[in-house]
Every structure is written in structure tokens, then in C-alpha cells.
């Protein structure tokens, strides 16, 4: 503070190794990254140690600029970096009170202290601070210094800069602050904890009123304005209520950003990230789950909904508490899909020219020899009922395990695996016959199931699931723009044929509770001992998967609200509730009919009975009048 007594140049000659005031360091502020929903609403803020969003001086209200100058450095626009008059006043006060005060520092000096030098309290540091403040005023403008200061200073509650402070204390942007709120923030930097309206409302009010009076004394506002603003209670009830989406989706997006940009740039780079999530659909998904499974001890649930036309993830919901578990059931939860896998078997068969209406198998409990020897594969239906000669469509509608087990043996597990992978399943799929009934080594995620069914909804074109549509760098430069690239993986005729079978499942099969008064297709899935229950269904607008189960333990869901949980129960109820809300206001669309039809041909296999239009009644006698058999004992491990 005594630089004026010995001269700045003399000080520079004495003090060595002064920090360099280079423009790069001057402009390099760590900033908070923002994640936005598809409608432009703010989902979340991501930051490291410092929560900061840099805003231009033109966006900061005049009241806040005037209040800050009034209470921190009233001669800001008159001095050259060091206010000697203020120093003398502070010195006189020190002598009068018999103690050493820190008063007299200008806004420029405070900025230098925060950006370029340590915060130690020493005589040498004060000299360096004064020297650098004088130099800084010579290489840049007053407005640039004020802008930098207002974006740098600490306001308490981990809020650095005026934008973060406005959102932290008042739940809105700095551009929306009124006079009372501006005065409140301006009073914080001197002692953020002592004057925090979060912790001491009385002290914060007194400090705000002192700022208002100082503004009136300097002529920034009229005395009547100061009195009125001082009469307004400080309202921080909205503090911390920045709208957020489901934390699991935010974390999913955050991880993608870190993979692309690295942790530091995501946490401090001030990215503006625009996503595909629809808050209305997100709320609809959460409400559908809560209304179905809201009691203590209920199993968990996850829901994912995708736009088939571009792969955009419109909803990603989990019933778990993110604070207790960050494991994302919708993405990381790999569970057995049960009969939800049967449409992939059918798609592989139709690709080979199999007609689901005219290809017949015997519905019966069966032991199927496996290649390589060993015990045969024993297959039974989920309800232990058998229907004799059955075509593939009827077998899908009844979710008949025995027919689809025979079908995969005829067309080959490799073709089913390849088809499922092309449609969108990214987890490991073994080349085993049991995959026909959803018997996978690792399981599948709700995200993958929604994606694979979306390929069927999109007429056989696969779109990679997309969560991020655009990433902007500070200043508005677009660094990333999503560009959906649909890839045809099966013909539209194959997709349409499979869709028609699954549509019949909703009309008259195990999925019949999923009717939503518009064209839709889907399939239920339930696993051994009722440890997992699924429903995955789609319209031309949305492909939505729902999973229910206990995430940590393989617990049978035999008594949930007094009933057993099958795919045709609670999962369908959640799906239906969500889809009705999602489709509200949208025009009714039907699935597009393909220009060409599948070139069906006769299937020859070890188990197929009739294919290519033969009349099965000629062979019916071989199995009795109805072809029905009744097993003596229920077989475990069957899926629905």
C-alpha cells in the first residue's frame, strides 16, 4: 500500500520475478458447463472446484455494476489501479482504531490478487499487488477489468462470478436480477460467509441495505428507490432449484462428454451441451413408474424411449435414488430379456424367406439334441399348455417357447445372433440355441432393447442412439453437431412382416393390455423364476422399453402388490401409461407398407412341419385331434 511513497519504478527495481500479465492467462477462466434439454431448458450444471459461467459486461445489469463499484471501489473510473486517496483514508482509520486493516484495495488490485498472485497477507505481496494493478490498467480498459472481476470474484456457496451467484442464490440468470438482488450480491465479496443470505439473513439484509444507501449517496439511485429496495425481503427460496432432468441421463451425457473432451474441459471448459431428452416425456416416464411401483420394497424399474427416425433418446428413467446408487439401470443394467428376444429370431427367419403365417411347428414339450452331444435342451411353454400344430405368428402371440426353440434350430443360432446385433443389441450374444428364449450370458440393457426395436419401427434402418445434439464452446462456436446416419440392416419388407406379427401380439396376445388406440407392436418378456420382467413396444413415433426387477439380487417377483410380476403385467402398464402421454397430440400413424414383399420360400429343417403354404390339417392326425400334449411335470427355466 506504500507504493506511492517510494515510487512504482523503484518498487519494480527492488521486487524481482513479477508475474507476467499475459493476455492468455488473463482470459483463461475455468467455467461451468451447461447441459440443456431438447426444449432449451437447463438440465444441469457441471463444474470442478469453481462453479462459474462467464458473461459479458453488457449482460450484467447496470444496478449490479454500480452497486459493486459503490461498495468496493467508488473511484474505480478515476484512479490508475491504486487509489491513493483510499489508502490514506484506510491509513487514517488504522491509526485512529489502533489496528491494521486491509482496506483501500481497488477492484483492480483485488482482481490481480485473485488471478496473478497468492493470497498471503504480507507487505511484499501488497507492493507486488500495487505494481501489477498499475500495469494492468495500462494494458487494458476499465470495462474489461470490471468484466473480469465480476466473472472472477467469489460470492460464497461455491459460486464464482455473478452468473453462478445469481443462479445459486436466486435461481435465475444475472440478467433477471432486480435492484434488491443486485445489492445483495454486491455486498457478498467482502465476507461471503458472514453476509450470506443462506446462513445469516439478518446480516445479509443489513449489508444489502448498506450497499443501497451507498448507491443513493453516490447518486446511482434515488433515495426513494433505495428505501423501496431495502423494504423487500431477501428471497432465496428458489436457491438451488435449477431444473434438472433425471440424474442418470445427465451422468450418461457427462460420461460421453468426458470420453470426447476429457475431464478438465468438461468441468472447466464452459461447454454448452444440447441434448435429445424431452422433459415432458421424462416426467411421463417417471410418473408411469411411480404410479405403478411406489411402495416400499417394490422392485426397481427402468424406461428408455427412442425416436426411431433419428435415434434420439427422448426419455431415460430409473426408479432408483441417484444419491444412493449411481448405477444406471437403463444403460448399465444387463438383464435377461426373456421372450422379448423372440422377435429377433423371427426377423432372422423372415430374412431367410420364412413366412410366419404359413410355417408350422408342433407346440409340445420337447427335448432337443444339441450339437456336440451332452444333455438335450429341454423346452416347455411358460404356462405348460400346448397347441399342437402352430404357425410362427400364433406361437409369437402365445409366446410359445417350444416353437421358437425349434425354429432357431432350423435357421441356426448364428443368424439370430447376427440379426440381433445388426438391429441394435451391443452386449455380447452367444451363438447358442437358448438365445431364442432370451438366454444370454450377459443380458441386455433397456437402452439396447429400445434401440433394436426402434430399427423395426424405422422399417429396418438402424440409428445409433443419440443423447447429444450439439456442443458449443464459449463464445458460441459449434464444436459438435449430431448427424443421424440411418443404416439399413434388414429390408423394409422384413421389418414390416415382423412388425405385423408383433402388432397382432398387442391385439390378441400376451401383450393385449398394451392397446393404446393407435397402431403399435410389441412383445412381453419374463425370465426364469420371475427375476426379470419386460415389455418393449413401438409405434412409428417412439420405441420404448420397460424393465422391472431387483437390481442387486436375483429375487423372484412372486409377491408384488399381492401378485406375480410377468411382462404382461406391470411392465405393460408402465409402457401404456407412458406411451399414451408421449403420443398425446400427435397424429395417428400406421407403419409404412413396403413397396416389395418378402420372397417367401419353403423352409426345410429338422423340426419344421409345413412351410410355403401346405395345409397342416393333412398331418394333424399324427398328433391327435388338437395336437395338445400335457406334461407330467412343469419344466423350469422357461420364459414368457
C-alpha positions as CSV (number, residue, x, y, z in Angstrom):
1,X,0.0,0.0,0.0
2,X,3.0,2.3,0.2
3,X,4.0,2.1,-3.4
4,X,3.1,5.8,-3.8
5,X,5.7,6.8,-1.2
6,X,8.7,5.1,-2.8
7,X,7.6,5.2,-6.4
8,X,6.3,2.4,-8.7
9,X,9.5,2.2,-10.7
10,X,11.6,2.0,-7.6
11,X,9.5,-0.9,-6.4
12,X,9.8,-2.7,-9.7
13,X,13.6,-2.4,-9.4
14,X,13.5,-3.9,-5.9
15,X,10.9,-6.7,-6.4
16,X,12.1,-9.4,-8.8
17,X,10.2,-12.1,-10.7
18,X,6.9,-10.3,-11.1
19,X,4.1,-12.4,-12.7
20,X,3.7,-11.7,-16.4
21,X,0.3,-10.1,-17.2
22,X,-0.1,-12.0,-20.5
23,X,-3.4,-11.9,-22.2
24,X,-3.8,-15.7,-22.3
25,X,-3.7,-16.1,-18.5
26,X,-5.9,-13.1,-18.2
27,X,-8.7,-14.6,-20.3
28,X,-8.4,-18.2,-19.1
29,X,-11.1,-18.7,-16.6
30,X,-12.5,-22.1,-15.6
31,X,-16.2,-22.1,-16.5
32,X,-19.2,-24.2,-15.6
33,X,-20.5,-26.4,-18.5
34,X,-24.3,-26.4,-19.0
35,X,-26.5,-29.3,-20.2
36,X,-29.8,-28.4,-21.8
37,X,-32.9,-30.4,-22.7
38,X,-34.4,-30.6,-26.2
39,X,-36.7,-27.7,-25.4
40,X,-33.9,-25.5,-24.3
41,X,-34.5,-25.7,-20.5
42,X,-31.5,-26.2,-18.3
43,X,-30.9,-29.8,-17.1
44,X,-27.7,-29.5,-15.1
45,X,-24.5,-27.6,-14.5
46,X,-21.2,-29.4,-14.5
47,X,-18.2,-27.8,-12.8
48,X,-15.0,-28.6,-11.0
49,X,-13.8,-26.8,-7.9
50,X,-15.2,-23.5,-9.1
51,X,-18.8,-23.0,-10.3
52,X,-18.5,-20.2,-12.8
53,X,-20.3,-19.1,-16.0
54,X,-18.6,-16.1,-17.8
55,X,-21.0,-13.5,-19.1
56,X,-20.1,-10.3,-21.0
57,X,-20.3,-6.9,-19.2
58,X,-23.2,-5.9,-21.4
59,X,-25.3,-8.8,-19.9
60,X,-24.7,-7.7,-16.3
61,X,-27.4,-5.2,-15.0
62,X,-26.3,-1.6,-14.5
63,X,-27.5,-1.9,-10.9
64,X,-25.0,-4.7,-10.2
65,X,-22.1,-2.9,-11.8
66,X,-23.0,0.4,-9.9
67,X,-23.6,-1.4,-6.6
68,X,-20.2,-3.3,-6.8
69,X,-18.3,-0.1,-7.6
70,X,-20.1,1.8,-4.9
71,X,-19.3,-0.6,-2.1
72,X,-15.9,-1.9,-3.3
73,X,-14.2,0.9,-5.2
74,X,-16.2,4.2,-5.6
75,X,-13.4,5.9,-7.5
76,X,-12.9,2.9,-9.9
77,X,-13.1,5.0,-13.0
78,X,-10.9,7.8,-11.6
79,X,-7.8,6.0,-10.3
80,X,-5.0,4.3,-12.2
81,X,-5.1,1.0,-10.5
82,X,-4.2,2.1,-7.0
83,X,-6.4,4.6,-5.2
84,X,-4.0,6.7,-3.1
85,X,-6.9,8.7,-1.5
86,X,-8.5,5.4,-0.3
87,X,-5.2,4.2,1.0
88,X,-4.7,7.4,3.0
89,X,-8.3,7.1,4.4
90,X,-7.6,3.5,5.3
91,X,-4.3,4.5,7.0
92,X,-6.1,7.2,9.0
93,X,-8.7,4.7,10.1
94,X,-5.9,2.3,11.1
95,X,-4.2,4.9,13.2
96,X,-7.4,6.0,14.8
97,X,-8.5,2.5,15.7
98,X,-5.1,1.2,16.6
99,X,-5.2,-1.8,14.3
100,X,-4.0,-2.8,10.7
101,X,-6.9,-3.0,8.2
102,X,-6.9,-4.4,4.7
103,X,-9.0,-1.6,3.4
104,X,-8.0,0.6,0.4
105,X,-7.6,-2.1,-2.2
106,X,-9.2,-1.3,-5.6
107,X,-11.2,-3.6,-7.8
108,X,-8.1,-3.8,-10.0
109,X,-5.9,-4.8,-7.0
110,X,-8.5,-7.4,-5.9
111,X,-8.5,-8.9,-9.5
112,X,-4.7,-9.0,-9.5
113,X,-4.7,-10.8,-6.2
114,X,-7.2,-13.4,-7.4
115,X,-5.7,-14.1,-10.8
116,X,-2.0,-13.5,-10.6
117,X,-0.6,-13.6,-7.1
118,X,-1.0,-15.6,-3.9
119,X,-3.5,-14.6,-1.2
120,X,-0.9,-14.3,1.5
121,X,-1.1,-11.3,3.8
122,X,2.3,-9.6,3.7
123,X,3.9,-6.2,3.0
124,X,5.7,-7.6,-0.1
125,X,2.5,-9.0,-1.6
126,X,0.8,-5.6,-1.2
127,X,3.7,-4.0,-3.1
128,X,3.5,-6.5,-5.9
129,X,-0.3,-6.2,-6.0
130,X,0.0,-2.4,-6.4
131,X,2.6,-2.7,-9.1
132,X,0.7,-5.2,-11.2
133,X,-2.6,-3.3,-10.7
134,X,-0.9,-0.2,-12.2
135,X,0.5,-2.2,-15.1
136,X,-2.9,-3.9,-15.8
137,X,-4.6,-0.6,-16.0
138,X,-2.1,0.4,-18.7
139,X,-2.7,-2.6,-21.0
140,X,-6.5,-2.9,-20.8
141,X,-9.6,-0.9,-20.3
142,X,-11.6,-0.2,-17.1
143,X,-14.6,-2.1,-18.5
144,X,-12.5,-5.1,-19.3
145,X,-11.2,-5.1,-15.7
146,X,-14.7,-4.8,-14.3
147,X,-16.0,-7.6,-16.5
148,X,-13.1,-9.8,-15.4
149,X,-13.6,-9.0,-11.8
150,X,-17.4,-9.7,-11.8
151,X,-16.7,-13.0,-13.5
152,X,-13.9,-14.0,-11.1
153,X,-14.8,-12.8,-7.6
154,X,-16.1,-15.4,-5.1
155,X,-19.7,-14.9,-3.8
156,X,-19.8,-17.9,-1.4
157,X,-21.6,-21.2,-1.7
158,X,-19.1,-22.3,-4.4
159,X,-20.3,-19.6,-6.7
160,X,-17.6,-17.8,-8.7
161,X,-18.7,-14.8,-10.8
162,X,-22.1,-13.0,-10.9
163,X,-23.9,-15.6,-13.2
164,X,-23.2,-18.5,-10.9
165,X,-24.0,-16.4,-7.9
166,X,-27.4,-15.3,-9.3
167,X,-28.3,-18.9,-10.0
168,X,-27.1,-20.1,-6.7
169,X,-28.9,-17.5,-4.5
170,X,-31.9,-16.6,-6.6
171,X,-32.3,-19.5,-9.1
172,X,-32.2,-17.3,-12.2
173,X,-29.7,-15.6,-14.6
174,X,-27.9,-12.5,-13.6
175,X,-29.8,-10.7,-16.5
176,X,-33.0,-11.1,-14.5
177,X,-31.9,-9.6,-11.2
178,X,-33.7,-6.6,-9.7
179,X,-32.1,-3.8,-7.7
180,X,-32.5,-5.5,-4.3
181,X,-30.9,-8.7,-5.6
182,X,-28.1,-6.8,-7.3
183,X,-27.3,-5.0,-4.0
184,X,-27.4,-8.3,-2.1
185,X,-24.8,-9.9,-4.4
186,X,-22.6,-6.7,-4.4
187,X,-22.3,-6.9,-0.7
188,X,-21.1,-10.5,-0.6
189,X,-17.4,-10.4,-1.8
190,X,-16.1,-8.6,1.3
191,X,-17.2,-11.5,3.5
192,X,-19.2,-14.2,1.6
193,X,-20.0,-16.4,4.6
194,X,-20.8,-13.6,7.0
195,X,-23.2,-11.9,4.6
196,X,-24.7,-15.0,3.0
197,X,-28.5,-14.9,2.9
198,X,-28.3,-18.7,3.1
199,X,-26.8,-18.6,6.5
200,X,-27.5,-15.2,8.1
201,X,-30.4,-13.4,6.6
202,X,-30.3,-10.6,9.1
203,X,-26.6,-9.8,8.4
204,X,-27.3,-10.2,4.6
205,X,-30.2,-7.7,4.8
206,X,-28.1,-5.2,6.8
207,X,-25.3,-5.5,4.3
208,X,-27.7,-5.1,1.3
209,X,-29.2,-2.0,2.8
210,X,-25.7,-0.5,3.3
211,X,-25.0,-1.1,-0.4
212,X,-28.3,0.5,-1.4
213,X,-27.6,3.6,0.8
214,X,-24.1,3.9,-0.6
215,X,-25.6,3.8,-4.2
216,X,-28.0,6.6,-3.2
217,X,-25.3,8.7,-1.6
218,X,-23.3,8.5,-4.9
219,X,-26.3,9.3,-7.0
220,X,-26.6,5.9,-8.7
221,X,-30.2,5.6,-7.5
222,X,-32.8,7.9,-5.8
223,X,-33.3,7.7,-2.1
224,X,-36.8,6.5,-2.6
225,X,-35.5,3.7,-4.7
226,X,-33.1,2.7,-2.0
227,X,-35.8,2.7,0.6
228,X,-38.2,0.6,-1.5
229,X,-35.5,-2.0,-2.4
230,X,-34.5,-2.1,1.3
231,X,-38.1,-3.0,2.2
232,X,-38.1,-6.1,0.0
233,X,-37.4,-9.4,1.9
234,X,-34.4,-11.3,0.5
235,X,-35.9,-14.4,-1.1
236,X,-33.5,-17.3,-1.6
237,X,-36.3,-19.9,-1.5
238,X,-35.5,-20.7,-5.2
239,X,-31.9,-21.2,-4.4
240,X,-30.6,-24.5,-5.8
241,X,-33.8,-25.2,-7.7
242,X,-32.3,-25.0,-11.2
243,X,-34.3,-27.5,-13.2
244,X,-32.6,-30.9,-13.8
245,X,-33.5,-34.0,-15.7
246,X,-33.1,-37.5,-14.2
247,X,-29.6,-37.6,-12.9
248,X,-28.9,-40.9,-14.7
249,X,-29.4,-39.3,-18.1
250,X,-27.2,-36.3,-17.1
251,X,-24.5,-38.7,-15.9
252,X,-24.8,-40.7,-19.2
253,X,-24.3,-37.4,-21.1
254,X,-21.4,-36.3,-18.9
255,X,-19.5,-39.6,-19.5
256,X,-19.9,-39.2,-23.2
257,X,-18.5,-35.7,-23.0
258,X,-15.6,-36.8,-20.9
259,X,-14.8,-39.5,-23.4
260,X,-14.7,-36.9,-26.1
261,X,-13.2,-33.8,-24.4
262,X,-11.5,-35.0,-21.3
263,X,-12.4,-34.3,-17.7
264,X,-10.9,-30.9,-17.4
265,X,-12.6,-29.4,-20.4
266,X,-15.9,-30.8,-19.4
267,X,-15.6,-29.5,-15.8
268,X,-14.0,-26.1,-16.6
269,X,-14.4,-25.5,-20.3
270,X,-17.8,-23.7,-20.3
271,X,-19.4,-26.1,-22.8
272,X,-23.0,-25.6,-23.8
273,X,-24.4,-29.1,-24.4
274,X,-27.8,-29.6,-26.0
275,X,-29.4,-33.0,-25.6
276,X,-32.3,-35.0,-27.0
277,X,-34.2,-35.5,-23.8
278,X,-37.8,-34.3,-23.7
279,X,-38.7,-33.1,-20.2
280,X,-42.4,-33.8,-20.8
281,X,-41.6,-37.4,-21.7
282,X,-39.1,-37.7,-18.9
283,X,-41.8,-36.7,-16.4
284,X,-44.3,-39.0,-18.1
285,X,-41.9,-41.9,-17.7
286,X,-41.2,-41.2,-14.0
287,X,-44.9,-40.8,-13.3
288,X,-45.7,-44.0,-15.0
289,X,-43.2,-45.9,-12.9
290,X,-44.1,-44.1,-9.6
291,X,-47.8,-44.8,-10.1
292,X,-47.1,-48.5,-10.7
293,X,-44.3,-49.2,-8.3
294,X,-44.4,-46.8,-5.4
295,X,-44.4,-48.9,-2.3
296,X,-41.5,-49.8,0.0
297,X,-39.9,-53.0,-1.1
298,X,-41.1,-52.8,-4.7
299,X,-38.7,-53.9,-7.4
300,X,-36.8,-51.3,-9.4
301,X,-37.8,-50.2,-12.9
302,X,-36.1,-48.5,-15.9
303,X,-37.6,-47.0,-19.0
304,X,-36.0,-45.8,-22.2
305,X,-37.8,-44.3,-25.2
306,X,-36.2,-43.5,-28.6
307,X,-37.3,-41.7,-31.7
308,X,-37.0,-44.4,-34.4
309,X,-36.5,-41.8,-37.1
310,X,-33.2,-40.5,-35.8
311,X,-32.2,-42.5,-32.7
312,X,-32.7,-39.6,-30.4
313,X,-33.2,-40.7,-26.8
314,X,-36.3,-38.9,-25.6
315,X,-36.6,-40.4,-22.2
316,X,-34.3,-42.3,-19.8
317,X,-35.8,-43.0,-16.4
318,X,-34.8,-45.1,-13.5
319,X,-36.7,-45.6,-10.2
320,X,-33.5,-45.8,-8.1
321,X,-32.3,-42.9,-6.0
322,X,-29.2,-41.5,-7.6
323,X,-27.8,-40.3,-4.3
324,X,-27.7,-43.9,-3.1
325,X,-26.7,-45.6,-6.3
326,X,-25.1,-44.2,-9.5
327,X,-25.6,-47.4,-11.3
328,X,-27.7,-46.6,-14.4
329,X,-30.2,-49.5,-14.8
330,X,-31.3,-48.1,-18.2
331,X,-27.8,-48.3,-19.7
332,X,-25.6,-50.4,-17.4
333,X,-28.2,-52.9,-16.3
334,X,-27.7,-56.1,-18.3
335,X,-30.6,-58.4,-17.6
336,X,-32.1,-61.5,-19.3
337,X,-34.7,-60.4,-21.8
338,X,-36.9,-63.5,-21.9
339,X,-39.3,-63.7,-24.8
340,X,-38.5,-60.1,-25.8
341,X,-35.8,-61.8,-27.8
342,X,-38.2,-63.8,-29.9
343,X,-38.8,-61.0,-32.5
344,X,-35.0,-61.2,-33.3
345,X,-35.4,-64.9,-34.0
346,X,-38.5,-64.2,-36.2
347,X,-36.6,-61.4,-38.0
348,X,-33.7,-63.8,-38.8
349,X,-36.2,-66.4,-40.1
350,X,-38.1,-63.9,-42.3
351,X,-34.8,-62.7,-43.8
352,X,-34.3,-66.3,-44.9
353,X,-37.7,-66.2,-46.6
354,X,-39.8,-67.9,-43.8
355,X,-43.5,-67.0,-43.9
356,X,-44.7,-66.6,-40.3
357,X,-48.3,-67.3,-41.3
358,X,-47.5,-70.4,-43.3
359,X,-44.7,-72.0,-41.5
360,X,-45.8,-74.6,-38.9
361,X,-44.2,-76.3,-35.9
362,X,-45.6,-78.7,-33.3
363,X,-46.2,-77.0,-30.0
364,X,-45.2,-79.6,-27.5
365,X,-42.8,-80.2,-24.6
366,X,-39.6,-81.2,-26.3
367,X,-36.0,-82.4,-25.7
368,X,-33.8,-81.0,-28.4
369,X,-30.4,-82.7,-29.0
370,X,-27.6,-80.2,-29.1
371,X,-24.6,-80.2,-31.4
372,X,-21.6,-81.6,-29.7
373,X,-23.5,-84.0,-27.5
374,X,-24.3,-83.6,-23.9
375,X,-27.8,-83.4,-22.2
376,X,-30.6,-82.4,-24.6
377,X,-32.2,-79.0,-24.4
378,X,-35.5,-79.4,-22.5
379,X,-38.0,-76.8,-23.5
380,X,-41.6,-76.2,-22.2
381,X,-44.1,-73.4,-22.5
382,X,-44.4,-70.8,-19.8
383,X,-47.9,-71.9,-18.9
384,X,-47.3,-75.6,-19.7
385,X,-50.1,-75.6,-22.3
386,X,-49.5,-76.9,-25.8
387,X,-51.4,-76.2,-29.0
388,X,-50.3,-78.9,-31.5
389,X,-49.6,-77.6,-35.0
390,X,-48.9,-73.9,-34.8
391,X,-47.6,-71.3,-37.2
392,X,-45.0,-68.7,-36.1
393,X,-47.4,-65.9,-35.8
394,X,-49.7,-67.7,-33.4
395,X,-46.7,-69.0,-31.5
396,X,-45.5,-65.4,-31.0
397,X,-48.9,-64.4,-29.8
398,X,-48.9,-67.2,-27.2
399,X,-45.2,-66.7,-26.5
400,X,-44.6,-70.4,-27.2
401,X,-41.1,-71.3,-26.2
402,X,-41.2,-74.7,-27.8
403,X,-42.0,-73.4,-31.3
404,X,-39.3,-70.8,-31.3
405,X,-36.7,-73.2,-29.9
406,X,-37.4,-75.5,-32.9
407,X,-37.2,-72.5,-35.2
408,X,-33.8,-71.4,-34.1
409,X,-32.5,-75.0,-34.5
410,X,-33.7,-74.9,-38.1
411,X,-32.3,-71.5,-39.1
412,X,-29.2,-71.5,-36.9
413,X,-28.2,-69.5,-33.7
414,X,-25.5,-67.6,-35.7
415,X,-28.1,-66.0,-37.9
416,X,-30.2,-65.0,-34.9
417,X,-27.2,-63.5,-33.2
418,X,-26.1,-61.6,-36.3
419,X,-29.6,-60.2,-36.8
420,X,-29.9,-59.1,-33.2
421,X,-26.5,-57.3,-33.3
422,X,-27.4,-55.5,-36.6
423,X,-30.7,-54.4,-35.1
424,X,-29.0,-52.7,-32.2
425,X,-28.0,-55.2,-29.4
426,X,-24.5,-54.2,-28.3
427,X,-23.9,-56.6,-25.4
428,X,-22.3,-60.0,-26.0
429,X,-24.7,-62.6,-27.6
430,X,-23.5,-66.2,-27.6
431,X,-24.2,-68.4,-30.5
432,X,-26.3,-70.8,-28.5
433,X,-29.8,-72.0,-29.3
434,X,-31.0,-70.7,-25.9
435,X,-30.9,-67.1,-27.1
436,X,-34.2,-67.8,-28.8
437,X,-35.8,-67.6,-25.4
438,X,-33.6,-64.8,-24.1
439,X,-30.9,-67.0,-22.5
440,X,-27.9,-64.7,-22.8
441,X,-24.6,-64.8,-21.0
442,X,-24.5,-61.1,-20.1
443,X,-28.1,-59.9,-20.7
444,X,-29.2,-56.8,-22.4
445,X,-29.9,-53.2,-21.3
446,X,-33.2,-51.3,-21.7
447,X,-31.3,-48.9,-24.0
448,X,-30.3,-51.6,-26.4
449,X,-33.7,-53.2,-26.4
450,X,-35.4,-49.8,-27.2
451,X,-32.8,-49.3,-29.9
452,X,-33.2,-52.7,-31.5
453,X,-37.0,-52.4,-31.6
454,X,-36.6,-48.9,-33.0
455,X,-34.9,-50.4,-36.0
456,X,-38.0,-52.5,-36.7
457,X,-40.1,-49.3,-36.2
458,X,-37.9,-47.5,-38.7
459,X,-38.6,-50.0,-41.5
460,X,-35.3,-51.9,-40.9
461,X,-32.9,-48.9,-40.7
462,X,-30.7,-48.7,-37.6
463,X,-29.9,-45.4,-36.0
464,X,-27.3,-45.2,-33.3
465,X,-28.8,-43.9,-30.1
466,X,-28.1,-40.2,-29.7
467,X,-28.1,-38.2,-26.5
468,X,-26.2,-35.1,-27.5
469,X,-27.3,-33.0,-30.5
470,X,-24.9,-30.1,-30.2
471,X,-21.9,-28.9,-28.2
472,X,-20.9,-25.2,-28.2
473,X,-17.6,-23.8,-26.9
474,X,-17.6,-20.5,-25.0
475,X,-18.3,-17.7,-27.5
476,X,-20.8,-19.8,-29.4
477,X,-18.6,-21.8,-31.7
478,X,-20.2,-25.1,-32.6
479,X,-17.7,-27.9,-31.9
480,X,-20.1,-30.9,-32.4
481,X,-23.4,-31.3,-34.3
482,X,-25.2,-34.6,-34.3
483,X,-25.8,-36.1,-37.7
484,X,-28.0,-39.2,-37.6
485,X,-26.9,-41.7,-40.2
486,X,-29.5,-44.4,-40.7
487,X,-28.1,-47.7,-41.9
488,X,-30.3,-50.3,-43.5
489,X,-29.7,-53.6,-41.8
490,X,-32.8,-55.5,-42.9
491,X,-35.2,-54.8,-45.7
492,X,-38.3,-52.8,-45.1
493,X,-40.4,-55.8,-46.1
494,X,-38.7,-58.0,-43.4
495,X,-39.2,-55.3,-40.8
496,X,-42.9,-54.8,-41.8
497,X,-43.6,-58.5,-41.6
498,X,-42.1,-58.8,-38.1
499,X,-44.0,-55.7,-37.1
500,X,-47.3,-57.1,-38.2
501,X,-46.8,-60.2,-36.1
502,X,-45.9,-58.1,-33.1
503,X,-48.9,-55.9,-33.7
504,X,-51.1,-59.0,-33.5
505,X,-49.5,-59.7,-30.2
506,X,-50.9,-56.4,-28.8
507,X,-54.2,-57.0,-30.5
508,X,-54.8,-60.6,-29.2
509,X,-51.7,-62.0,-27.5
510,X,-49.8,-61.8,-24.2
511,X,-49.3,-58.0,-24.8
512,X,-53.1,-57.3,-25.2
513,X,-53.1,-54.9,-22.2
514,X,-50.8,-52.6,-24.2
515,X,-53.5,-51.3,-26.5
516,X,-53.3,-47.5,-26.9
517,X,-55.8,-46.9,-29.7
518,X,-53.3,-46.5,-32.4
519,X,-51.0,-48.8,-34.4
520,X,-48.4,-50.4,-32.1
521,X,-46.3,-53.5,-31.9
522,X,-44.5,-55.1,-29.0
523,X,-43.5,-58.2,-27.0
524,X,-43.5,-59.2,-23.4
525,X,-40.6,-60.9,-21.7
526,X,-40.4,-62.8,-18.3
527,X,-37.5,-64.8,-17.1
528,X,-36.8,-67.9,-15.0
529,X,-38.4,-67.7,-11.6
530,X,-39.8,-64.2,-12.5
531,X,-36.5,-62.4,-11.8
532,X,-36.9,-60.0,-14.7
533,X,-40.0,-58.7,-16.4
534,X,-40.0,-56.7,-19.7
535,X,-42.2,-55.1,-22.2
536,X,-40.8,-53.5,-25.3
537,X,-43.1,-51.9,-27.8
538,X,-43.2,-49.3,-30.5
539,X,-45.2,-47.0,-32.7
540,X,-43.9,-45.1,-35.7
541,X,-43.1,-42.3,-33.3
542,X,-41.4,-44.0,-30.3
543,X,-39.7,-47.2,-29.4
544,X,-40.0,-47.8,-25.6
545,X,-38.6,-50.5,-23.4
546,X,-39.6,-51.1,-19.8
547,X,-37.7,-53.4,-17.4
548,X,-38.7,-54.4,-13.8
549,X,-36.6,-56.4,-11.3
550,X,-34.4,-56.2,-8.2
551,X,-31.0,-54.7,-9.3
552,X,-28.7,-56.2,-6.6
553,X,-30.1,-59.6,-6.2
554,X,-31.9,-62.2,-8.4
555,X,-35.1,-62.2,-6.3
556,X,-38.2,-63.8,-7.8
557,X,-41.0,-61.2,-8.1
558,X,-43.7,-63.6,-6.9
559,X,-45.4,-61.2,-4.4
560,X,-45.5,-57.6,-5.6
561,X,-48.7,-55.9,-4.6
562,X,-50.1,-59.4,-4.0
563,X,-49.3,-60.7,-7.4
564,X,-46.5,-62.2,-9.5
565,X,-44.8,-59.9,-12.0
566,X,-44.9,-61.0,-15.6
567,X,-44.0,-59.0,-18.6
568,X,-47.7,-58.8,-19.5
569,X,-48.5,-57.1,-16.1
570,X,-46.7,-54.1,-14.6
571,X,-44.2,-53.6,-17.5
572,X,-47.1,-53.3,-19.9
573,X,-48.9,-50.9,-17.5
574,X,-45.9,-48.6,-17.3
575,X,-45.4,-48.7,-21.1
576,X,-49.0,-48.0,-21.8
577,X,-49.2,-45.1,-19.4
578,X,-46.0,-43.6,-20.8
579,X,-46.9,-44.1,-24.4
580,X,-50.4,-42.5,-24.1
581,X,-48.8,-39.4,-22.6
582,X,-46.0,-39.4,-25.2
583,X,-48.4,-39.8,-28.2
584,X,-50.8,-37.2,-26.9
585,X,-51.5,-34.6,-29.6
586,X,-49.6,-36.5,-32.3
587,X,-51.4,-37.6,-35.4
588,X,-52.1,-41.3,-35.7
589,X,-49.7,-43.0,-38.0
590,X,-49.6,-46.5,-39.3
591,X,-46.5,-48.5,-40.2
592,X,-45.5,-47.9,-43.8
593,X,-46.2,-50.8,-46.1
594,X,-43.1,-51.8,-48.1
595,X,-43.1,-51.5,-51.9
596,X,-41.9,-55.0,-52.3
597,X,-42.9,-58.1,-50.3
598,X,-40.6,-60.8,-48.8
599,X,-39.9,-63.5,-51.2
600,X,-41.2,-66.3,-49.0
601,X,-39.9,-69.8,-49.7
602,X,-40.3,-73.2,-48.2
603,X,-38.2,-73.8,-45.1
604,X,-36.6,-77.2,-44.8
605,X,-35.4,-78.1,-41.4
606,X,-35.2,-80.8,-38.8
607,X,-38.3,-79.6,-36.9
608,X,-40.4,-77.6,-39.3
609,X,-43.7,-79.4,-40.2
610,X,-45.1,-77.3,-43.0
611,X,-43.8,-74.4,-44.9
612,X,-44.7,-72.5,-48.0
613,X,-48.4,-72.8,-47.9
614,X,-49.0,-76.5,-47.3
615,X,-52.2,-77.5,-45.5
616,X,-51.3,-78.6,-42.0
617,X,-54.6,-80.4,-41.5
618,X,-53.2,-83.3,-43.6
619,X,-50.6,-84.0,-40.9
620,X,-52.8,-83.2,-37.9
621,X,-53.8,-86.8,-37.3
622,X,-50.3,-87.7,-36.4
623,X,-50.6,-85.6,-33.3
624,X,-54.2,-86.2,-32.3
625,X,-57.2,-84.1,-33.0
626,X,-55.8,-81.0,-31.3
627,X,-52.1,-81.8,-31.2
628,X,-52.2,-80.8,-27.5
629,X,-49.9,-82.6,-25.0
630,X,-49.8,-82.3,-21.3
631,X,-46.5,-82.6,-19.5
632,X,-46.4,-84.7,-16.3
633,X,-44.3,-82.1,-14.5
634,X,-43.6,-78.4,-15.0
635,X,-40.2,-77.7,-16.6
636,X,-38.1,-74.9,-15.0
637,X,-36.3,-72.1,-16.8
638,X,-38.9,-71.2,-19.4
639,X,-39.6,-67.7,-20.5
640,X,-42.7,-65.7,-21.4
